[in-house]
Amino acid sequence: MTNGGKTTLTNSLLRALPNCCVIHQDDFFKPQDQIAVGEDGFKQWDVLESLDMEAMLNTVQAWLSSPRKFARAHGVSVQPEASDTHILLLEGFLLYSYNLPRRHEVPRGALP
């Protein structure tokens, strides 16, 4: 769904939750020259193939490997009273359309 309030909700959560980082799927669109043109003559931005999901998953992996370092690198200050709590929000309209490869699964109990 586009224009459904995803970013508005995400921004509200960012302000309310401690040590919270966000990854926006919109930041992972491929370059314009790599976007397919549909039968209607328009670029197909609303399809999964228009996104570099591997790059997005690599960014998620970076957060998983070190939430504190990721937060600092993205301008999020870690709150001392909630230093053991780290939250990652993934925001996007095609998140559930992508089948994760097994190598990106997070083992139960792997997160701090």
Secondary structure as a PSIPRED ss2 file (coil, helix, strand):
# PSIPRED VFORMAT (PSIPRED V4.0)

   1 M C   1.000  0.000  0.000
   2 T C   1.000  0.000  0.000
   3 N C   1.000  0.000  0.000
   4 G C   1.000  0.000  0.000
   5 G C   1.000  0.000  0.000
   6 K H   0.000  1.000  0.000
   7 T H   0.000  1.000  0.000
   8 T H   0.000  1.000  0.000
   9 L H   0.000  1.000  0.000
  10 T H   0.000  1.000  0.000
  11 N H   0.000  1.000  0.000
  12 S H   0.000  1.000  0.000
  13 L H   0.000  1.000  0.000
  14 L H   0.000  1.000  0.000
  15 R H   0.000  1.000  0.000
  16 A H   0.000  1.000  0.000
  17 L C   1.000  0.000  0.000
  18 P C   1.000  0.000  0.000
  19 N C   1.000  0.000  0.000
  20 C E   0.000  0.000  1.000
  21 C E   0.000  0.000  1.000
  22 V E   0.000  0.000  1.000
  23 I E   0.000  0.000  1.000
  24 H E   0.000  0.000  1.000
  25 Q H   0.000  1.000  0.000
  26 D H   0.000  1.000  0.000
  27 D H   0.000  1.000  0.000
  28 F H   0.000  1.000  0.000
  29 F E   0.000  0.000  1.000
  30 K C   1.000  0.000  0.000
  31 P C   1.000  0.000  0.000
  32 Q H   0.000  1.000  0.000
  33 D H   0.000  1.000  0.000
  34 Q H   0.000  1.000  0.000
  35 I C   1.000  0.000  0.000
  36 A C   1.000  0.000  0.000
  37 V E   0.000  0.000  1.000
  38 G C   1.000  0.000  0.000
  39 E C   1.000  0.000  0.000
  40 D C   1.000  0.000  0.000
  41 G C   1.000  0.000  0.000
  42 F C   1.000  0.000  0.000
  43 K E   0.000  0.000  1.000
  44 Q C   1.000  0.000  0.000
  45 W C   1.000  0.000  0.000
  46 D C   1.000  0.000  0.000
  47 V C   1.000  0.000  0.000
  48 L H   0.000  1.000  0.000
  49 E H   0.000  1.000  0.000
  50 S H   0.000  1.000  0.000
  51 L E   0.000  0.000  1.000
  52 D C   1.000  0.000  0.000
  53 M H   0.000  1.000  0.000
  54 E H   0.000  1.000  0.000
  55 A H   0.000  1.000  0.000
  56 M H   0.000  1.000  0.000
  57 L H   0.000  1.000  0.000
  58 N H   0.000  1.000  0.000
  59 T H   0.000  1.000  0.000
  60 V H   0.000  1.000  0.000
  61 Q H   0.000  1.000  0.000
  62 A H   0.000  1.000  0.000
  63 W H   0.000  1.000  0.000
  64 L H   0.000  1.000  0.000
  65 S H   0.000  1.000  0.000
  66 S C   1.000  0.000  0.000
  67 P H   0.000  1.000  0.000
  68 R H   0.000  1.000  0.000
  69 K H   0.000  1.000  0.000
  70 F H   0.000  1.000  0.000
  71 A H   0.000  1.000  0.000
  72 R H   0.000  1.000  0.000
  73 A H   0.000  1.000  0.000
  74 H C   1.000  0.000  0.000
  75 G C   1.000  0.000  0.000
  76 V C   1.000  0.000  0.000
  77 S C   1.000  0.000  0.000
  78 V C   1.000  0.000  0.000
  79 Q C   1.000  0.000  0.000
  80 P H   0.000  1.000  0.000
  81 E H   0.000  1.000  0.000
  82 A H   0.000  1.000  0.000
  83 S C   1.000  0.000  0.000
  84 D C   1.000  0.000  0.000
  85 T C   1.000  0.000  0.000
  86 H C   1.000  0.000  0.000
  87 I E   0.000  0.000  1.000
  88 L E   0.000  0.000  1.000
  89 L E   0.000  0.000  1.000
  90 L E   0.000  0.000  1.000
  91 E E   0.000  0.000  1.000
  92 G C   1.000  0.000  0.000
  93 F C   1.000  0.000  0.000
  94 L C   1.000  0.000  0.000
  95 L H   0.000  1.000  0.000
  96 Y H   0.000  1.000  0.000
  97 S H   0.000  1.000  0.000
  98 Y C   1.000  0.000  0.000
  99 N C   1.000  0.000  0.000
 100 L C   1.000  0.000  0.000
 101 P C   1.000  0.000  0.000
 102 R H   0.000  1.000  0.000
 103 R H   0.000  1.000  0.000
 104 H H   0.000  1.000  0.000
 105 E C   1.000  0.000  0.000
 106 V C   1.000  0.000  0.000
 107 P C   1.000  0.000  0.000
 108 R C   1.000  0.000  0.000
 109 G C   1.000  0.000  0.000
 110 A C   1.000  0.000  0.000
 111 L C   1.000  0.000  0.000
 112 P C   1.000  0.000  0.000
